Amino acid sequence: MTRLIVLAVAIYVAVVATLAGVLADPVQLFEPVPWYRAADFWVIPETSADRLSALAAAGRSAEGLLYTAVLGASLVLLGALASLGAGLGLTADAGRRLLPVRETLLFLCVLLLVVLTADPLVALARDLETQGVAPRAGIYAMPAYWIATIVLTCAMLGRYAAFLAHDAAAWARAGWKRAGVTGWSSSRPSEA
């Protein structure tokens, strides 16, 4: 399954690179967007809305289109890898796990840490902006930075999405076997 994940991520990176080359001017991607302030993680819908409205206010519709296309491709990749993992988990040997428990717990703890610290870190960045310590339009205001962080985190999340979906499906299948469920059946009583 690792080869399929690597292949899917490689295709995803090639698609994003092609989209960046076709839809946007590479120089503009490295120009900070005025009126943009630091925002949370890209998976949060408000972050994307803030970024798209900042691009629209700056008159940079090509970068907005690129950002939207990259978001769409990222969500397709995550969904496809999770579906692949679940499908292979349902057909694999019962009880076979791909992620060790320790690695699963570590990933979930890091994900929880990112979620819990996102708001305080954004508040700190905005406070540093207002005090003049940090520039108003720093690296986090560049569309190239946004796209790079989306690609990197999506590649990492995709791997874990596939493996966690596989392990959850394999665990559910093992539970069905222990319960004596052999296949899909109707819950309606038979007509006599």
Secondary structure as UniProt FT lines:
FT   HELIX           2..23
FT   HELIX           26..29
FT   TURN            34..35
FT   TURN            42..43
FT   HELIX           45..57
FT   TURN            58..59
FT   HELIX           61..91
FT   TURN            94..95
FT   HELIX           101..131
FT   TURN            136..137
FT   HELIX           139..141
FT   HELIX           143..179
//
